[in-house]
Structures are given as structure tokens and as C-alpha cells.
Amino acid sequence: MVEHPGMQMTRAGINHSWFYTVDALGHWTRTKHADECDCGNEYIHTRHMSVLNIIEQWLEKPEDFSDPA
């Protein structure tokens, strides 16, 4: 988790989240775990997965994220 009130990161740390398993086809499935976050806010955890998806896309083709100017 990072905090960045602007372009400068001010804090970073680790927070509790949900746990997933990945099958042979690369599909992620949520797995219940005793150490998972119990905040009850599905929106936040869905956003975590969206961010991971964006990072995965960037790692595969970073040129798709470059400034067209």
C-alpha cells in the first residue's frame, strides 16, 4: 500500500488483503485464509486486483503505457 497525495510518495507499507490461488491456466481464485483482511470492503480488494492486472499488462508491454506526445 502506498500513500501519495500528489506525484510524490509519502509512505509505503504492507496491509492485509485477500488470498488467491492461481491455476494452470493463470486464473486467480480467491481462497479463504485465517490471515486475510476482515474489513468487509469488497470494493477495496477488487481495486487491488485491478491494480495487479494493470501492472501485469505493463510488465508485458510497457510501450503501451508510454506518453504518445
HTML snippet that shows the backbone in 3Dmol.js (N, CA, C, O; Angstrom):
<script src="https://3Dmol.org/build/3Dmol-min.js"></script>
<div id="view" style="width:600px;height:400px;position:relative"></div>
<script>
const pdb = `
ATOM      1  N   MET A   1       0.860  -1.162   0.000  1.00  0.00           N
ATOM      2  CA  MET A   1       0.000   0.000   0.000  1.00  0.00           C
ATOM      3  C   MET A   1       0.906   1.224   0.000  1.00  0.00           C
ATOM      4  O   MET A   1       1.907   1.261   0.714  1.00  0.00           O
ATOM      5  N   VAL A   2       0.556   2.219  -0.796  1.00  0.00           N
ATOM      6  CA  VAL A   2       1.326   3.461  -0.822  1.00  0.00           C
ATOM      7  C   VAL A   2       0.397   4.642  -0.596  1.00  0.00           C
ATOM      8  O   VAL A   2      -0.795   4.588  -0.901  1.00  0.00           O
ATOM      9  N   GLU A   3       0.962   5.698  -0.062  1.00  0.00           N
ATOM     10  CA  GLU A   3       0.234   6.956   0.095  1.00  0.00           C
ATOM     11  C   GLU A   3       0.955   7.983  -0.763  1.00  0.00           C
ATOM     12  O   GLU A   3       2.163   8.181  -0.632  1.00  0.00           O
ATOM     13  N   HIS A   4       0.208   8.626  -1.631  1.00  0.00           N
ATOM     14  CA  HIS A   4       0.804   9.646  -2.496  1.00  0.00           C
ATOM     15  C   HIS A   4      -0.215  10.753  -2.739  1.00  0.00           C
ATOM     16  O   HIS A   4      -1.039  10.663  -3.649  1.00  0.00           O
ATOM     17  N   PRO A   5      -0.151  11.798  -1.915  1.00  0.00           N
ATOM     18  CA  PRO A   5      -1.109  12.895  -2.055  1.00  0.00           C
ATOM     19  C   PRO A   5      -0.885  13.723  -3.323  1.00  0.00           C
ATOM     20  O   PRO A   5      -1.671  14.624  -3.616  1.00  0.00           O
ATOM     21  N   GLY A   6       0.139  13.438  -4.051  1.00  0.00           N
ATOM     22  CA  GLY A   6       0.446  14.119  -5.312  1.00  0.00           C
ATOM     23  C   GLY A   6       1.329  13.194  -6.109  1.00  0.00           C
ATOM     24  O   GLY A   6       1.093  11.986  -6.149  1.00  0.00           O
ATOM     25  N   MET A   7       2.342  13.743  -6.743  1.00  0.00           N
ATOM     26  CA  MET A   7       3.262  12.928  -7.524  1.00  0.00           C
ATOM     27  C   MET A   7       4.352  12.299  -6.658  1.00  0.00           C
ATOM     28  O   MET A   7       5.102  11.449  -7.139  1.00  0.00           O
ATOM     29  N   GLN A   8       4.452  12.695  -5.410  1.00  0.00           N
ATOM     30  CA  GLN A   8       5.500  12.220  -4.509  1.00  0.00           C
ATOM     31  C   GLN A   8       4.917  11.216  -3.513  1.00  0.00           C
ATOM     32  O   GLN A   8       3.952  11.520  -2.810  1.00  0.00           O
ATOM     33  N   MET A   9       5.504  10.027  -3.458  1.00  0.00           N
ATOM     34  CA  MET A   9       5.052   9.046  -2.483  1.00  0.00           C
ATOM     35  C   MET A   9       5.518   9.478  -1.097  1.00  0.00           C
ATOM     36  O   MET A   9       6.685   9.824  -0.909  1.00  0.00           O
ATOM     37  N   THR A  10       4.603   9.456  -0.128  1.00  0.00           N
ATOM     38  CA  THR A  10       4.950   9.894   1.222  1.00  0.00           C
ATOM     39  C   THR A  10       5.112   8.738   2.200  1.00  0.00           C
ATOM     40  O   THR A  10       5.873   8.842   3.163  1.00  0.00           O
ATOM     41  N   ARG A  11       4.401   7.633   1.961  1.00  0.00           N
ATOM     42  CA  ARG A  11       4.522   6.466   2.841  1.00  0.00           C
ATOM     43  C   ARG A  11       4.260   5.201   2.035  1.00  0.00           C
ATOM     44  O   ARG A  11       3.571   5.226   1.016  1.00  0.00           O
ATOM     45  N   ALA A  12       4.823   4.097   2.511  1.00  0.00           N
ATOM     46  CA  ALA A  12       4.559   2.792   1.905  1.00  0.00           C
ATOM     47  C   ALA A  12       4.572   1.743   3.012  1.00  0.00           C
ATOM     48  O   ALA A  12       5.285   1.879   4.006  1.00  0.00           O
ATOM     49  N   GLY A  13       3.788   0.716   2.827  1.00  0.00           N
ATOM     50  CA  GLY A  13       3.745  -0.345   3.827  1.00  0.00           C
ATOM     51  C   GLY A  13       2.967  -1.537   3.315  1.00  0.00           C
ATOM     52  O   GLY A  13       2.499  -1.554   2.176  1.00  0.00           O
ATOM     53  N   ILE A  14       2.841  -2.516   4.159  1.00  0.00           N
ATOM     54  CA  ILE A  14       2.124  -3.744   3.818  1.00  0.00           C
ATOM     55  C   ILE A  14       0.827  -3.769   4.608  1.00  0.00           C
ATOM     56  O   ILE A  14       0.802  -3.446   5.796  1.00  0.00           O
ATOM     57  N   ASN A  15      -0.240  -4.151   3.944  1.00  0.00           N
ATOM     58  CA  ASN A  15      -1.509  -4.296   4.649  1.00  0.00           C
ATOM     59  C   ASN A  15      -2.069  -5.693   4.410  1.00  0.00           C
ATOM     60  O   ASN A  15      -1.581  -6.424   3.549  1.00  0.00           O
ATOM     61  N   HIS A  16      -3.076  -6.055   5.159  1.00  0.00           N
ATOM     62  CA  HIS A  16      -3.719  -7.355   4.977  1.00  0.00           C
ATOM     63  C   HIS A  16      -4.596  -7.295   3.742  1.00  0.00           C
ATOM     64  O   HIS A  16      -5.190  -6.260   3.440  1.00  0.00           O
ATOM     65  N   SER A  17      -4.672  -8.379   3.049  1.00  0.00           N
ATOM     66  CA  SER A  17      -5.526  -8.435   1.881  1.00  0.00           C
ATOM     67  C   SER A  17      -6.193  -9.797   1.824  1.00  0.00           C
ATOM     68  O   SER A  17      -6.286 -10.493   2.836  1.00  0.00           O
ATOM     69  N   TRP A  18      -6.650 -10.173   0.658  1.00  0.00           N
ATOM     70  CA  TRP A  18      -7.233 -11.477   0.460  1.00  0.00           C
ATOM     71  C   TRP A  18      -6.189 -12.394  -0.140  1.00  0.00           C
ATOM     72  O   TRP A  18      -5.170 -11.927  -0.650  1.00  0.00           O
ATOM     73  N   PHE A  19      -6.428 -13.690  -0.087  1.00  0.00           N
ATOM     74  CA  PHE A  19      -5.510 -14.687  -0.614  1.00  0.00           C
ATOM     75  C   PHE A  19      -6.113 -15.320  -1.863  1.00  0.00           C
ATOM     76  O   PHE A  19      -7.328 -15.487  -1.971  1.00  0.00           O
ATOM     77  N   TYR A  20      -5.245 -15.666  -2.794  1.00  0.00           N
ATOM     78  CA  TYR A  20      -5.680 -16.253  -4.062  1.00  0.00           C
ATOM     79  C   TYR A  20      -4.797 -17.426  -4.421  1.00  0.00           C
ATOM     80  O   TYR A  20      -3.641 -17.494  -4.004  1.00  0.00           O
ATOM     81  N   THR A  21      -5.346 -18.359  -5.202  1.00  0.00           N
ATOM     82  CA  THR A  21      -4.553 -19.404  -5.826  1.00  0.00           C
ATOM     83  C   THR A  21      -4.636 -19.173  -7.330  1.00  0.00           C
ATOM     84  O   THR A  21      -5.613 -18.621  -7.834  1.00  0.00           O
ATOM     85  N   VAL A  22      -3.601 -19.602  -8.033  1.00  0.00           N
ATOM     86  CA  VAL A  22      -3.555 -19.452  -9.486  1.00  0.00           C
ATOM     87  C   VAL A  22      -3.504 -20.849 -10.096  1.00  0.00           C
ATOM     88  O   VAL A  22      -2.652 -21.663  -9.740  1.00  0.00           O
ATOM     89  N   ASP A  23      -4.433 -21.119 -11.026  1.00  0.00           N
ATOM     90  CA  ASP A  23      -4.449 -22.449 -11.634  1.00  0.00           C
ATOM     91  C   ASP A  23      -3.495 -22.511 -12.826  1.00  0.00           C
ATOM     92  O   ASP A  23      -2.831 -21.525 -13.148  1.00  0.00           O
ATOM     93  N   ALA A  24      -3.430 -23.658 -13.469  1.00  0.00           N
ATOM     94  CA  ALA A  24      -2.502 -23.882 -14.576  1.00  0.00           C
ATOM     95  C   ALA A  24      -2.751 -22.949 -15.759  1.00  0.00           C
ATOM     96  O   ALA A  24      -1.842 -22.701 -16.551  1.00  0.00           O
ATOM     97  N   LEU A  25      -3.968 -22.433 -15.888  1.00  0.00           N
ATOM     98  CA  LEU A  25      -4.300 -21.515 -16.976  1.00  0.00           C
ATOM     99  C   LEU A  25      -4.068 -20.050 -16.593  1.00  0.00           C
ATOM    100  O   LEU A  25      -4.300 -19.154 -17.405  1.00  0.00           O
ATOM    101  N   GLY A  26      -3.616 -19.806 -15.375  1.00  0.00           N
ATOM    102  CA  GLY A  26      -3.359 -18.445 -14.924  1.00  0.00           C
ATOM    103  C   GLY A  26      -4.564 -17.746 -14.330  1.00  0.00           C
ATOM    104  O   GLY A  26      -4.518 -16.536 -14.107  1.00  0.00           O
ATOM    105  N   HIS A  27      -5.641 -18.470 -14.067  1.00  0.00           N
ATOM    106  CA  HIS A  27      -6.840 -17.877 -13.468  1.00  0.00           C
ATOM    107  C   HIS A  27      -6.679 -17.786 -11.949  1.00  0.00           C
ATOM    108  O   HIS A  27      -6.259 -18.742 -11.298  1.00  0.00           O
ATOM    109  N   TRP A  28      -7.016 -16.638 -11.406  1.00  0.00           N
ATOM    110  CA  TRP A  28      -6.915 -16.399  -9.970  1.00  0.00           C
ATOM    111  C   TRP A  28      -8.258 -16.695  -9.318  1.00  0.00           C
ATOM    112  O   TRP A  28      -9.302 -16.264  -9.806  1.00  0.00           O
ATOM    113  N   THR A  29      -8.225 -17.436  -8.207  1.00  0.00           N
ATOM    114  CA  THR A  29      -9.434 -17.755  -7.447  1.00  0.00           C
ATOM    115  C   THR A  29      -9.191 -17.402  -5.991  1.00  0.00           C
ATOM    116  O   THR A  29      -8.192 -17.807  -5.397  1.00  0.00           O
ATOM    117  N   ARG A  30     -10.114 -16.645  -5.425  1.00  0.00           N
ATOM    118  CA  ARG A  30      -9.976 -16.263  -4.016  1.00  0.00           C
ATOM    119  C   ARG A  30     -10.046 -17.499  -3.139  1.00  0.00           C
ATOM    120  O   ARG A  30     -10.874 -18.385  -3.349  1.00  0.00           O
ATOM    121  N   THR A  31      -9.157 -17.541  -2.146  1.00  0.00           N
ATOM    122  CA  THR A  31      -9.073 -18.660  -1.216  1.00  0.00           C
ATOM    123  C   THR A  31      -9.190 -18.115   0.203  1.00  0.00           C
ATOM    124  O   THR A  31      -8.446 -17.212   0.585  1.00  0.00           O
ATOM    125  N   LYS A  32     -10.107 -18.650   0.974  1.00  0.00           N
ATOM    126  CA  LYS A  32     -10.241 -18.231   2.374  1.00  0.00           C
ATOM    127  C   LYS A  32      -8.974 -18.584   3.138  1.00  0.00           C
ATOM    128  O   LYS A  32      -8.397 -19.654   2.943  1.00  0.00           O
ATOM    129  N   HIS A  33      -8.549 -17.674   4.011  1.00  0.00           N
ATOM    130  CA  HIS A  33      -7.312 -17.880   4.768  1.00  0.00           C
ATOM    131  C   HIS A  33      -7.474 -17.213   6.129  1.00  0.00           C
ATOM    132  O   HIS A  33      -8.117 -16.169   6.236  1.00  0.00           O
ATOM    133  N   ALA A  34      -6.903 -17.802   7.155  1.00  0.00           N
ATOM    134  CA  ALA A  34      -7.025 -17.268   8.518  1.00  0.00           C
ATOM    135  C   ALA A  34      -6.411 -15.879   8.655  1.00  0.00           C
ATOM    136  O   ALA A  34      -6.835 -15.111   9.518  1.00  0.00           O
ATOM    137  N   ASP A  35      -5.430 -15.537   7.833  1.00  0.00           N
ATOM    138  CA  ASP A  35      -4.746 -14.240   7.930  1.00  0.00           C
ATOM    139  C   ASP A  35      -5.285 -13.183   6.977  1.00  0.00           C
ATOM    140  O   ASP A  35      -4.680 -12.119   6.840  1.00  0.00           O
ATOM    141  N   GLU A  36      -6.421 -13.453   6.309  1.00  0.00           N
ATOM    142  CA  GLU A  36      -6.931 -12.471   5.354  1.00  0.00           C
ATOM    143  C   GLU A  36      -7.532 -11.259   6.058  1.00  0.00           C
ATOM    144  O   GLU A  36      -7.890 -11.317   7.235  1.00  0.00           O
ATOM    145  N   CYS A  37      -7.634 -10.179   5.326  1.00  0.00           N
ATOM    146  CA  CYS A  37      -8.226  -8.944   5.834  1.00  0.00           C
ATOM    147  C   CYS A  37      -9.704  -9.177   6.131  1.00  0.00           C
ATOM    148  O   CYS A  37     -10.410  -9.815   5.349  1.00  0.00           O
ATOM    149  N   ASP A  38     -10.159  -8.664   7.248  1.00  0.00           N
ATOM    150  CA  ASP A  38     -11.564  -8.839   7.627  1.00  0.00           C
ATOM    151  C   ASP A  38     -12.338  -7.524   7.602  1.00  0.00           C
ATOM    152  O   ASP A  38     -13.323  -7.366   8.323  1.00  0.00           O
ATOM    153  N   CYS A  39     -11.884  -6.567   6.760  1.00  0.00           N
ATOM    154  CA  CYS A  39     -12.529  -5.251   6.728  1.00  0.00           C
ATOM    155  C   CYS A  39     -13.945  -5.296   6.154  1.00  0.00           C
ATOM    156  O   CYS A  39     -14.761  -4.419   6.439  1.00  0.00           O
ATOM    157  N   GLY A  40     -14.233  -6.313   5.350  1.00  0.00           N
ATOM    158  CA  GLY A  40     -15.560  -6.426   4.754  1.00  0.00           C
ATOM    159  C   GLY A  40     -15.790  -5.506   3.571  1.00  0.00           C
ATOM    160  O   GLY A  40     -16.911  -5.430   3.068  1.00  0.00           O
ATOM    161  N   ASN A  41     -14.750  -4.797   3.106  1.00  0.00           N
ATOM    162  CA  ASN A  41     -14.895  -3.852   2.000  1.00  0.00           C
ATOM    163  C   ASN A  41     -14.434  -4.512   0.698  1.00  0.00           C
ATOM    164  O   ASN A  41     -13.259  -4.455   0.336  1.00  0.00           O
ATOM    165  N   GLU A  42     -15.381  -5.133   0.012  1.00  0.00           N
ATOM    166  CA  GLU A  42     -15.068  -5.840  -1.231  1.00  0.00           C
ATOM    167  C   GLU A  42     -14.530  -4.891  -2.298  1.00  0.00           C
ATOM    168  O   GLU A  42     -13.682  -5.282  -3.099  1.00  0.00           O
ATOM    169  N   TYR A  43     -15.014  -3.648  -2.317  1.00  0.00           N
ATOM    170  CA  TYR A  43     -14.572  -2.657  -3.316  1.00  0.00           C
ATOM    171  C   TYR A  43     -13.053  -2.451  -3.259  1.00  0.00           C
ATOM    172  O   TYR A  43     -12.387  -2.444  -4.294  1.00  0.00           O
ATOM    173  N   ILE A  44     -12.518  -2.287  -2.064  1.00  0.00           N
ATOM    174  CA  ILE A  44     -11.074  -2.058  -1.918  1.00  0.00           C
ATOM    175  C   ILE A  44     -10.295  -3.251  -2.463  1.00  0.00           C
ATOM    176  O   ILE A  44      -9.311  -3.072  -3.180  1.00  0.00           O
ATOM    177  N   HIS A  45     -10.719  -4.449  -2.135  1.00  0.00           N
ATOM    178  CA  HIS A  45      -9.979  -5.636  -2.553  1.00  0.00           C
ATOM    179  C   HIS A  45     -10.133  -5.893  -4.055  1.00  0.00           C
ATOM    180  O   HIS A  45      -9.220  -6.427  -4.685  1.00  0.00           O
ATOM    181  N   THR A  46     -11.264  -5.524  -4.624  1.00  0.00           N
ATOM    182  CA  THR A  46     -11.438  -5.623  -6.072  1.00  0.00           C
ATOM    183  C   THR A  46     -10.490  -4.645  -6.763  1.00  0.00           C
ATOM    184  O   THR A  46      -9.916  -4.968  -7.804  1.00  0.00           O
ATOM    185  N   ARG A  47     -10.325  -3.469  -6.199  1.00  0.00           N
ATOM    186  CA  ARG A  47      -9.376  -2.487  -6.755  1.00  0.00           C
ATOM    187  C   ARG A  47      -7.951  -3.020  -6.690  1.00  0.00           C
ATOM    188  O   ARG A  47      -7.174  -2.791  -7.617  1.00  0.00           O
ATOM    189  N   HIS A  48      -7.588  -3.725  -5.623  1.00  0.00           N
ATOM    190  CA  HIS A  48      -6.249  -4.322  -5.535  1.00  0.00           C
ATOM    191  C   HIS A  48      -6.017  -5.238  -6.734  1.00  0.00           C
ATOM    192  O   HIS A  48      -4.945  -5.211  -7.339  1.00  0.00           O
ATOM    193  N   MET A  49      -7.013  -6.044  -7.077  1.00  0.00           N
ATOM    194  CA  MET A  49      -6.866  -6.954  -8.211  1.00  0.00           C
ATOM    195  C   MET A  49      -6.767  -6.179  -9.516  1.00  0.00           C
ATOM    196  O   MET A  49      -6.028  -6.584 -10.414  1.00  0.00           O
ATOM    197  N   SER A  50      -7.491  -5.080  -9.641  1.00  0.00           N
ATOM    198  CA  SER A  50      -7.410  -4.249 -10.847  1.00  0.00           C
ATOM    199  C   SER A  50      -6.007  -3.679 -11.010  1.00  0.00           C
ATOM    200  O   SER A  50      -5.471  -3.652 -12.118  1.00  0.00           O
ATOM    201  N   VAL A  51      -5.417  -3.229  -9.923  1.00  0.00           N
ATOM    202  CA  VAL A  51      -4.060  -2.682  -9.968  1.00  0.00           C
ATOM    203  C   VAL A  51      -3.074  -3.765 -10.395  1.00  0.00           C
ATOM    204  O   VAL A  51      -2.192  -3.510 -11.215  1.00  0.00           O
ATOM    205  N   LEU A  52      -3.213  -4.965  -9.850  1.00  0.00           N
ATOM    206  CA  LEU A  52      -2.325  -6.066 -10.239  1.00  0.00           C
ATOM    207  C   LEU A  52      -2.463  -6.385 -11.723  1.00  0.00           C
ATOM    208  O   LEU A  52      -1.472  -6.693 -12.386  1.00  0.00           O
ATOM    209  N   ASN A  53      -3.672  -6.313 -12.242  1.00  0.00           N
ATOM    210  CA  ASN A  53      -3.901  -6.553 -13.663  1.00  0.00           C
ATOM    211  C   ASN A  53      -3.190  -5.496 -14.508  1.00  0.00           C
ATOM    212  O   ASN A  53      -2.568  -5.828 -15.517  1.00  0.00           O
ATOM    213  N   ILE A  54      -3.275  -4.244 -14.110  1.00  0.00           N
ATOM    214  CA  ILE A  54      -2.609  -3.165 -14.841  1.00  0.00           C
ATOM    215  C   ILE A  54      -1.091  -3.355 -14.807  1.00  0.00           C
ATOM    216  O   ILE A  54      -0.421  -3.176 -15.824  1.00  0.00           O
ATOM    217  N   ILE A  55      -0.553  -3.714 -13.652  1.00  0.00           N
ATOM    218  CA  ILE A  55       0.888  -3.945 -13.534  1.00  0.00           C
ATOM    219  C   ILE A  55       1.314  -5.101 -14.435  1.00  0.00           C
ATOM    220  O   ILE A  55       2.348  -5.027 -15.098  1.00  0.00           O
ATOM    221  N   GLU A  56       0.523  -6.158 -14.456  1.00  0.00           N
ATOM    222  CA  GLU A  56       0.837  -7.305 -15.304  1.00  0.00           C
ATOM    223  C   GLU A  56       0.854  -6.902 -16.780  1.00  0.00           C
ATOM    224  O   GLU A  56       1.728  -7.331 -17.532  1.00  0.00           O
ATOM    225  N   GLN A  57      -0.114  -6.079 -17.192  1.00  0.00           N
ATOM    226  CA  GLN A  57      -0.151  -5.597 -18.577  1.00  0.00           C
ATOM    227  C   GLN A  57       1.071  -4.730 -18.875  1.00  0.00           C
ATOM    228  O   GLN A  57       1.660  -4.832 -19.951  1.00  0.00           O
ATOM    229  N   TRP A  58       1.447  -3.883 -17.929  1.00  0.00           N
ATOM    230  CA  TRP A  58       2.608  -3.013 -18.125  1.00  0.00           C
ATOM    231  C   TRP A  58       3.890  -3.843 -18.250  1.00  0.00           C
ATOM    232  O   TRP A  58       4.729  -3.558 -19.105  1.00  0.00           O
ATOM    233  N   LEU A  59       4.043  -4.853 -17.414  1.00  0.00           N
ATOM    234  CA  LEU A  59       5.236  -5.693 -17.488  1.00  0.00           C
ATOM    235  C   LEU A  59       5.332  -6.412 -18.833  1.00  0.00           C
ATOM    236  O   LEU A  59       6.423  -6.635 -19.357  1.00  0.00           O
ATOM    237  N   GLU A  60       4.175  -6.768 -19.376  1.00  0.00           N
ATOM    238  CA  GLU A  60       4.161  -7.471 -20.657  1.00  0.00           C
ATOM    239  C   GLU A  60       4.473  -6.533 -21.822  1.00  0.00           C
ATOM    240  O   GLU A  60       5.219  -6.904 -22.728  1.00  0.00           O
ATOM    241  N   LYS A  61       3.908  -5.315 -21.809  1.00  0.00           N
ATOM    242  CA  LYS A  61       4.098  -4.366 -22.919  1.00  0.00           C
ATOM    243  C   LYS A  61       4.172  -2.940 -22.384  1.00  0.00           C
ATOM    244  O   LYS A  61       3.209  -2.186 -22.525  1.00  0.00           O
ATOM    245  N   PRO A  62       5.296  -2.548 -21.772  1.00  0.00           N
ATOM    246  CA  PRO A  62       5.391  -1.199 -21.201  1.00  0.00           C
ATOM    247  C   PRO A  62       5.227  -0.087 -22.232  1.00  0.00           C
ATOM    248  O   PRO A  62       4.828   1.024 -21.881  1.00  0.00           O
ATOM    249  N   GLU A  63       5.526  -0.366 -23.491  1.00  0.00           N
ATOM    250  CA  GLU A  63       5.399   0.667 -24.530  1.00  0.00           C
ATOM    251  C   GLU A  63       3.940   1.100 -24.714  1.00  0.00           C
ATOM    252  O   GLU A  63       3.689   2.211 -25.181  1.00  0.00           O
ATOM    253  N   ASP A  64       2.989   0.258 -24.362  1.00  0.00           N
ATOM    254  CA  ASP A  64       1.574   0.646 -24.449  1.00  0.00           C
ATOM    255  C   ASP A  64       1.209   1.725 -23.436  1.00  0.00           C
ATOM    256  O   ASP A  64       0.149   2.342 -23.543  1.00  0.00           O
ATOM    257  N   PHE A  65       2.073   1.958 -22.459  1.00  0.00           N
ATOM    258  CA  PHE A  65       1.787   2.926 -21.404  1.00  0.00           C
ATOM    259  C   PHE A  65       2.618   4.201 -21.563  1.00  0.00           C
ATOM    260  O   PHE A  65       2.563   5.086 -20.709  1.00  0.00           O
ATOM    261  N   SER A  66       3.379   4.299 -22.641  1.00  0.00           N
ATOM    262  CA  SER A  66       4.221   5.494 -22.816  1.00  0.00           C
ATOM    263  C   SER A  66       3.376   6.652 -23.335  1.00  0.00           C
ATOM    264  O   SER A  66       2.326   6.456 -23.947  1.00  0.00           O
ATOM    265  N   ASP A  67       3.858   7.852 -23.076  1.00  0.00           N
ATOM    266  CA  ASP A  67       3.191   9.079 -23.488  1.00  0.00           C
ATOM    267  C   ASP A  67       3.255   9.203 -25.016  1.00  0.00           C
ATOM    268  O   ASP A  67       4.348   9.160 -25.582  1.00  0.00           O
ATOM    269  N   PRO A  68       2.119   9.354 -25.690  1.00  0.00           N
ATOM    270  CA  PRO A  68       2.125   9.424 -27.157  1.00  0.00           C
ATOM    271  C   PRO A  68       2.721  10.725 -27.698  1.00  0.00           C
ATOM    272  O   PRO A  68       2.967  10.829 -28.900  1.00  0.00           O
ATOM    273  N   ALA A  69       2.953  11.700 -26.851  1.00  0.00           N
ATOM    274  CA  ALA A  69       3.452  13.007 -27.331  1.00  0.00           C
ATOM    275  C   ALA A  69       4.892  12.957 -27.768  1.00  0.00           C
ATOM    276  O   ALA A  69       5.444  13.972 -28.192  1.00  0.00           O
TER     277      ALA A  69
END
`;
const viewer = $3Dmol.createViewer("view");
viewer.addModel(pdb, "pdb");
viewer.setStyle({}, {cartoon: {color: "spectrum"}});
viewer.zoomTo();
viewer.render();
</script>
